[in-house]
Amino acid sequence: MISTPKSVPELLRETHSQESPRKPIRLLLCGVPQGVERIVHLLHVLGFAEVGEWSPVLPSPVSGEVIRILTRYCTTE
């Protein structure tokens, strides 16, 4: 069965255990599809993030634009 990609609000609401010292930090890329993809690939070339670490392309509330989200984790302790 093919899973449906999560929406932007679902991705932003995802949390991890309150017990965990790791907290999510999300980076959002928003803009025209070609520009967003260009930045994702540039960040990959620069060693910042693998292309597959970003969310699938998500619809934006702005006509003609898309959103991709990268979640990283930091410790709060």
Secondary structure, DSSP 8 states (H G I E B T S, - for coil): -------HHHHHH----TT-SEEEEEEEEEE-HHHHHHHHHHHHHTTS--GGGS---EE-SSTT-EEEEEEEEEE--
